[in-house]
Amino acid sequence: WAPGAGEYSNRCSSITPASYRFFKEIGVWDKLLHDRIHPYQDMQVWDALTSARITFNTSLLHTYTTSLSFFGSSPSATTVTPGAPAIAWMVENLNLQRGILRQLDELRGEGAKCDVFAATKVKGITKGEAVGEGGEEGLDLSEWPIVRLDNGRTLRTRLLVGADGVNSPVRTFAGIDSLGWDYDRHGVVATLRVDEARDNGTAWQRFLPTGPIAILPLGPGHSSLVWSTTPRLASALRTLPPSAFTSLINVAFRSSMPDLRYLLSQTDAVNQGAPVDFGAELAWREEVETRGMDESARWEREMAVPPLVTDVADGSRAAFPLRMRNAERYVGKRVVLVGCLASVLEDGFLNGGDIGTHHLLSGYSSQRYARSLAMLGAVDKLHRLFETEFAPVVWARSVGLNGVELRS
């Protein structure tokens, strides 16, 4: 991967402090291109219908320091100190992949056994057929997964870990169903250029009735967009002229809901050649809103919204459907779907056990399943809470947001 200066991928991840510590512990963080990692210390979140707002910053977090060893001594005691270096770090997925591969290369140089198959696809997954298959006399491989690659190689494995996405072939092989539903929403992503005169150390999110819009900082003058909206509007946003697209993003963060609804209703017309100037529409509304304000009030208003979006990187716009999915279980016969496996496998390794047995993996499943359900339930409830315009619910969530802001 050879990134260009001032160019960013539209596939990025927001790395939480817990994930940051994990990547540091396994040696990956130091292998990343650090000039392409951007921390943010503040996050501003508000409701478009009520303007209720909540602000997060690093003073509300804590730094957790712990010494971990995946194969060896037990973790030391955890110490907690006030403050944290960042709420999160924005990292391109390609940067993470590069760092992981470089760490694997280094570990192999130190004697670790790890094979990497590049430019190779899984052709199929089957089970072993008989006792002794594979030349190990007396060893029953009938339940061992066999992975067949498109380069002709065959891999027999004591434990197959599925880390292959929502349409997982590993999950299908194990006969594990996927449960969930579609939201009738699409996520629009893009790489944006923003006003370089403004500091770019804050993440911004505004909850619209059609879904939240968020801008996350990638570096000076660059941010990543995630806009969750209806399939029709997502399709229109992808095909708008760049100037109209960037102006609509500014409108989505700065204008009232009646103004935003009106301008969003014009997207199809603009794509068909109608002479609607979203930039001029926004400028006129901004002039009306700020008329009569002194310089201090104008500055305060400007600091409550993101830096102005000035352009969108060519080819960076994409959209994908938003769905709620969870596997019905995480463990099958010598198969496990990926999660925080390290501690469970460490226990099995240190006790001399078979890391592929259902007895060992069931502990992992029970730990992760409850946590996953709690997280999925919280995300689903947030979606349903903010998509409604029913007045009593809007009032209640406004009170809730303002109450949390006051307590923090």
C-alpha positions as CSV (number, residue, x, y, z in Angstrom):
1,W,0.0,0.0,0.0
2,A,1.5,3.3,-1.1
3,P,-0.9,6.1,-0.1
4,G,-0.7,9.5,-1.8
5,A,-0.1,12.6,0.2
6,G,-3.4,14.3,1.0
7,E,-5.4,11.3,-0.3
8,Y,-7.4,9.1,2.1
9,S,-9.4,5.9,1.6
10,N,-13.2,6.1,2.2
11,R,-12.9,2.8,4.3
12,C,-11.8,4.0,7.7
13,S,-12.2,2.8,11.3
14,S,-12.6,4.8,14.5
15,I,-10.3,3.1,17.0
16,T,-11.5,3.2,20.6
17,P,-9.1,3.4,23.5
18,A,-9.7,-0.3,24.2
19,S,-8.8,-1.2,20.6
20,Y,-5.8,1.2,20.7
21,R,-4.5,-0.6,23.8
22,F,-5.0,-4.0,22.1
23,F,-3.1,-2.9,19.0
24,K,-0.3,-1.5,21.2
25,E,-0.1,-4.8,23.1
26,I,0.3,-7.0,20.1
27,G,2.8,-4.7,18.5
28,V,0.7,-3.5,15.6
29,W,0.3,0.1,16.5
30,D,4.0,0.9,16.2
31,K,3.9,-0.6,12.6
32,L,1.3,1.9,11.4
33,L,1.9,5.0,9.3
34,H,1.4,7.5,12.1
35,D,1.3,10.5,9.9
36,R,-2.0,9.0,8.6
37,I,-3.6,8.5,12.1
38,H,-5.7,11.3,13.5
39,P,-6.9,11.4,17.1
40,Y,-9.9,13.4,18.1
41,Q,-10.4,14.7,21.7
42,D,-13.9,16.0,21.4
43,M,-17.3,14.9,20.1
44,Q,-20.3,17.0,19.5
45,V,-23.7,15.3,19.2
46,W,-27.1,17.0,18.8
47,D,-30.7,16.5,17.8
48,A,-31.9,18.3,14.6
49,L,-35.4,18.6,15.9
50,T,-34.7,20.1,19.3
51,S,-31.1,21.3,19.2
52,A,-30.5,19.3,22.5
53,R,-26.8,18.7,22.6
54,I,-24.2,16.5,24.4
55,T,-20.4,17.1,24.3
56,F,-17.8,14.4,25.0
57,N,-14.2,15.0,25.6
58,T,-11.1,13.3,26.9
59,S,-11.6,14.7,30.4
60,L,-14.6,12.4,30.8
61,L,-12.5,9.3,30.0
62,H,-9.9,7.4,31.9
63,T,-6.6,5.9,30.9
64,Y,-6.4,2.2,31.7
65,T,-2.9,0.7,32.1
66,T,-2.5,-3.0,32.3
67,S,0.2,-5.5,31.4
68,L,-1.1,-8.4,29.3
69,S,0.5,-11.6,28.1
70,F,-1.5,-13.8,25.8
71,F,0.8,-16.8,26.3
72,G,2.5,-16.6,29.6
73,S,2.0,-14.8,32.9
74,S,-1.5,-13.6,34.0
75,P,-2.4,-9.9,33.5
76,S,-1.2,-7.5,36.1
77,A,-3.5,-5.3,38.1
78,T,-5.2,-2.6,36.2
79,T,-4.5,1.0,37.1
80,V,-6.8,3.9,36.3
81,T,-5.8,7.5,35.9
82,P,-7.9,10.5,34.9
83,G,-7.9,11.6,31.3
84,A,-7.1,9.8,28.1
85,P,-5.0,10.7,25.0
86,A,-8.1,10.7,22.7
87,I,-11.7,9.7,22.5
88,A,-10.7,7.7,19.4
89,W,-8.3,7.5,16.5
90,M,-9.3,7.6,12.9
91,V,-7.3,5.1,10.9
92,E,-7.7,3.9,7.3
93,N,-8.4,0.1,7.1
94,L,-5.5,-0.3,4.7
95,N,-3.1,1.2,7.3
96,L,-4.3,-1.3,9.8
97,Q,-3.9,-4.2,7.4
98,R,-0.4,-3.0,6.5
99,G,0.6,-2.8,10.2
100,I,-0.8,-6.3,10.9
101,L,1.1,-7.8,8.0
102,R,4.3,-6.1,9.0
103,Q,4.0,-7.3,12.6
104,L,3.5,-10.9,11.3
105,D,6.6,-10.5,9.2
106,E,8.6,-9.4,12.2
107,L,7.3,-12.3,14.4
108,R,8.1,-14.8,11.7
109,G,11.6,-13.4,11.6
110,E,11.8,-14.2,15.3
111,G,10.8,-17.8,14.7
112,A,7.0,-17.7,15.0
113,K,5.1,-20.1,12.8
114,C,2.6,-18.3,10.7
115,D,1.7,-18.9,7.0
116,V,0.2,-16.0,5.0
117,F,-1.6,-16.9,1.7
118,A,-1.7,-13.7,-0.4
119,A,-4.0,-13.3,-3.4
120,T,-5.7,-16.5,-2.5
121,K,-9.4,-17.4,-2.1
122,V,-11.2,-20.1,-0.2
123,K,-12.7,-22.4,-2.7
124,G,-14.7,-24.5,-0.3
125,I,-14.9,-25.9,3.3
126,T,-15.7,-29.5,4.1
127,K,-15.2,-32.0,6.9
128,G,-12.7,-34.8,7.2
129,E,-13.9,-38.2,5.9
130,A,-12.2,-40.9,7.9
131,V,-9.9,-41.8,10.8
132,G,-6.3,-41.3,9.9
133,E,-7.0,-39.0,6.9
134,G,-4.0,-36.7,6.4
135,G,-1.4,-39.4,7.2
136,E,-1.6,-39.1,11.0
137,E,-2.4,-42.7,11.9
138,G,-4.9,-43.2,14.6
139,L,-6.0,-39.5,14.7
140,D,-9.6,-39.0,14.1
141,L,-9.9,-36.1,11.7
142,S,-13.6,-36.7,10.8
143,E,-14.7,-33.5,12.5
144,W,-11.7,-31.4,11.5
145,P,-12.7,-28.7,9.0
146,I,-10.8,-28.9,5.6
147,V,-10.3,-25.6,3.8
148,R,-9.6,-25.9,0.1
149,L,-7.9,-23.0,-1.5
150,D,-8.1,-21.9,-5.2
151,N,-4.3,-22.4,-5.5
152,G,-4.7,-26.1,-5.0
153,R,-3.7,-26.2,-1.3
154,T,-5.7,-28.0,1.3
155,L,-5.6,-27.1,5.0
156,R,-6.8,-29.3,7.8
157,T,-7.4,-27.5,11.0
158,R,-8.0,-28.2,14.7
159,L,-9.9,-24.9,15.0
160,L,-11.4,-22.8,12.2
161,V,-12.0,-19.2,13.1
162,G,-14.6,-17.3,11.0
163,A,-13.6,-13.7,10.4
164,D,-15.1,-13.4,7.0
165,G,-18.0,-10.9,7.2
166,V,-21.8,-10.9,7.2
167,N,-22.1,-13.5,4.4
168,S,-19.6,-15.8,6.2
169,P,-18.8,-19.1,4.4
170,V,-17.4,-20.3,7.7
171,R,-20.8,-19.7,9.4
172,T,-22.6,-21.4,6.5
173,F,-20.2,-24.4,6.8
174,A,-20.9,-24.7,10.6
175,G,-24.7,-24.5,10.0
176,I,-25.1,-21.3,12.1
177,D,-28.0,-19.1,11.1
178,S,-27.9,-15.4,11.0
179,L,-30.7,-13.5,12.7
180,G,-31.8,-9.9,12.3
181,W,-33.6,-7.4,10.1
182,D,-33.0,-4.6,7.5
183,Y,-33.5,-0.9,8.5
184,D,-34.5,0.4,5.1
185,R,-31.5,2.8,5.4
186,H,-28.3,3.2,3.5
187,G,-25.0,4.6,4.7
188,V,-23.3,7.1,2.4
189,V,-19.6,7.4,2.9
190,A,-17.1,9.9,1.4
191,T,-13.8,11.5,1.9
192,L,-14.2,15.3,2.4
193,R,-12.0,18.3,2.2
194,V,-12.9,20.9,4.9
195,D,-11.9,24.4,5.8
196,E,-8.2,24.3,6.8
197,A,-8.5,27.4,8.9
198,R,-10.5,25.5,11.5
199,D,-8.9,23.0,13.9
200,N,-9.9,19.5,12.9
201,G,-9.8,17.6,16.2
202,T,-13.6,17.2,16.8
203,A,-16.0,14.5,15.6
204,W,-19.5,15.9,14.8
205,Q,-22.8,14.0,14.6
206,R,-26.3,15.3,14.1
207,F,-29.4,13.1,14.5
208,L,-31.8,13.7,11.6
209,P,-35.2,11.9,11.4
210,T,-34.0,10.0,8.4
211,G,-30.8,8.9,10.2
212,P,-27.6,10.4,11.7
213,I,-25.0,12.3,9.7
214,A,-21.4,12.3,11.1
215,I,-18.1,13.9,10.1
216,L,-14.9,12.3,11.6
217,P,-11.5,14.0,11.3
218,L,-8.9,12.3,9.1
219,G,-6.2,15.0,9.3
220,P,-5.7,18.7,8.7
221,G,-8.3,19.7,6.1
222,H,-9.7,16.2,5.6
223,S,-12.6,14.4,7.2
224,S,-14.6,11.2,6.7
225,L,-18.4,11.3,6.1
226,V,-20.9,8.8,7.2
227,W,-24.5,9.8,6.4
228,S,-27.3,7.3,7.2
229,T,-30.4,8.0,5.2
230,T,-33.2,6.5,3.0
231,P,-32.2,4.4,0.0
232,R,-33.8,7.0,-2.4
233,L,-31.8,9.9,-0.9
234,A,-28.6,7.8,-0.7
235,S,-28.8,7.1,-4.4
236,A,-29.4,10.8,-5.2
237,L,-26.5,11.9,-3.0
238,R,-24.1,9.6,-4.8
239,T,-24.8,11.1,-8.2
240,L,-25.1,14.8,-7.3
241,P,-22.5,17.2,-8.7
242,P,-19.6,17.6,-6.2
243,S,-20.5,21.2,-5.4
244,A,-24.2,20.3,-4.7
245,F,-23.1,17.3,-2.6
246,T,-20.8,19.3,-0.4
247,S,-23.3,22.1,0.0
248,L,-26.0,19.7,1.1
249,I,-23.6,18.3,3.8
250,N,-23.2,21.8,5.1
251,V,-26.9,22.3,5.0
252,A,-27.5,19.1,7.0
253,F,-25.3,20.3,9.8
254,R,-26.2,24.0,9.8
255,S,-29.8,24.5,8.7
256,S,-33.2,24.0,10.4
257,M,-35.2,20.9,9.5
258,P,-37.8,22.7,7.3
259,D,-35.0,24.2,5.2
260,L,-33.1,20.8,5.1
261,R,-36.3,18.9,4.1
262,Y,-37.0,21.4,1.3
263,L,-33.4,21.3,-0.2
264,L,-33.3,17.5,0.1
265,S,-36.5,17.3,-1.9
266,Q,-34.7,19.0,-4.7
267,T,-31.9,16.4,-5.1
268,D,-33.6,14.4,-7.9
269,A,-34.4,17.6,-9.8
270,V,-30.7,18.7,-9.6
271,N,-29.6,15.4,-10.9
272,Q,-31.9,15.9,-13.8
273,G,-30.4,19.3,-14.6
274,A,-32.6,21.7,-12.6
275,P,-30.7,25.0,-11.8
276,V,-30.9,24.7,-7.9
277,D,-27.8,26.3,-6.3
278,F,-27.6,24.6,-2.9
279,G,-24.5,26.8,-2.0
280,A,-26.5,30.0,-2.6
281,E,-29.5,28.7,-0.7
282,L,-27.3,27.9,2.3
283,A,-25.5,31.3,2.1
284,W,-28.9,33.2,2.1
285,R,-30.1,31.2,5.1
286,E,-26.9,31.7,7.0
287,E,-27.1,35.5,6.4
288,V,-30.7,35.5,7.7
289,E,-29.8,33.5,10.8
290,T,-26.8,35.7,11.7
291,R,-28.3,39.1,10.9
292,G,-28.0,41.3,13.9
293,M,-25.4,39.1,15.7
294,D,-22.2,40.7,16.9
295,E,-18.9,39.1,16.2
296,S,-18.8,37.2,19.4
297,A,-22.2,35.6,18.8
298,R,-21.3,34.7,15.2
299,W,-18.0,33.1,16.4
300,E,-19.9,31.1,19.1
301,R,-22.5,29.9,16.5
302,E,-19.7,28.9,14.1
303,M,-17.9,26.9,16.7
304,A,-21.1,24.8,17.4
305,V,-21.0,23.3,13.9
306,P,-18.3,21.5,11.9
307,P,-15.8,23.3,9.6
308,L,-17.3,24.1,6.2
309,V,-17.0,21.2,3.7
310,T,-15.3,22.6,0.6
311,D,-15.0,19.5,-1.7
312,V,-15.3,15.7,-2.0
313,A,-12.5,13.5,-3.1
314,D,-13.1,12.0,-6.6
315,G,-14.4,8.4,-6.5
316,S,-14.8,8.4,-2.7
317,R,-18.6,8.4,-2.6
318,A,-20.2,5.0,-1.9
319,A,-23.3,3.6,-0.2
320,F,-24.3,0.4,1.5
321,P,-27.4,-1.0,3.1
322,L,-27.7,-0.9,6.9
323,R,-28.8,-4.2,8.6
324,M,-29.0,-5.7,12.0
325,R,-27.4,-9.1,12.0
326,N,-26.2,-11.5,14.8
327,A,-25.3,-15.1,14.5
328,E,-27.6,-17.4,16.5
329,R,-24.5,-18.9,18.2
330,Y,-20.8,-18.3,18.0
331,V,-19.5,-21.9,18.3
332,G,-19.9,-25.0,16.2
333,K,-17.9,-28.2,15.9
334,R,-14.2,-27.0,15.8
335,V,-15.5,-23.7,14.5
336,V,-15.8,-20.4,16.2
337,L,-16.9,-17.0,14.9
338,V,-14.3,-14.3,15.7
339,G,-14.3,-12.1,18.8
340,C,-12.1,-11.7,21.8
341,L,-10.7,-15.2,21.6
342,A,-7.2,-14.6,23.0
343,S,-7.9,-15.3,26.7
344,V,-9.9,-18.4,26.1
345,L,-7.3,-19.9,23.7
346,E,-4.6,-19.0,26.2
347,D,-6.3,-21.0,28.9
348,G,-6.6,-24.0,26.7
349,F,-3.0,-23.7,25.5
350,L,-1.6,-23.4,29.0
351,N,-3.7,-26.3,30.3
352,G,-2.5,-28.5,27.5
353,G,-6.0,-28.9,26.1
354,D,-7.4,-29.2,22.6
355,I,-8.2,-25.6,21.5
356,G,-10.9,-26.8,19.2
357,T,-13.1,-28.6,21.7
358,H,-16.6,-27.4,22.3
359,H,-16.1,-27.5,26.1
360,L,-13.3,-24.9,25.9
361,L,-15.1,-22.6,23.3
362,S,-18.4,-22.6,25.1
363,G,-17.0,-20.3,27.7
364,Y,-16.1,-17.8,25.0
365,S,-19.5,-18.1,23.5
366,S,-21.3,-17.4,26.8
367,Q,-19.1,-14.3,27.5
368,R,-19.5,-12.7,24.0
369,Y,-23.1,-13.5,23.2
370,A,-24.6,-11.6,26.1
371,R,-22.3,-8.6,25.4
372,S,-23.1,-8.6,21.7
373,L,-26.9,-8.7,22.4
374,A,-26.6,-5.8,24.8
375,M,-24.6,-3.7,22.2
376,L,-27.0,-4.6,19.4
377,G,-30.0,-3.8,21.5
378,A,-28.6,-0.4,22.5
379,V,-27.8,0.5,18.8
380,D,-31.3,-0.6,17.7
381,K,-33.0,1.4,20.4
382,L,-31.0,4.5,19.5
383,H,-32.1,4.1,15.9
384,R,-35.8,3.8,16.8
385,L,-35.5,6.7,19.4
386,F,-34.1,9.2,16.9
387,E,-36.1,8.3,13.8
388,T,-39.4,9.3,15.3
389,E,-40.9,12.8,15.1
390,F,-43.7,11.9,17.6
391,A,-43.7,15.0,19.9
392,P,-43.7,13.4,23.3
393,V,-40.8,11.1,22.4
394,V,-38.9,14.1,20.9
395,W,-39.4,16.0,24.1
396,A,-38.2,13.1,26.2
397,R,-35.0,12.5,24.3
398,S,-34.3,16.2,24.3
399,V,-34.6,16.2,28.1
400,G,-32.4,13.1,28.3
401,L,-29.6,14.6,26.1
402,N,-29.6,17.9,28.0
403,G,-29.7,16.1,31.3
404,V,-26.6,14.0,30.4
405,E,-24.8,17.1,29.2
406,L,-25.5,18.9,32.5
407,R,-24.3,15.8,34.6
408,S,-21.1,15.6,32.5
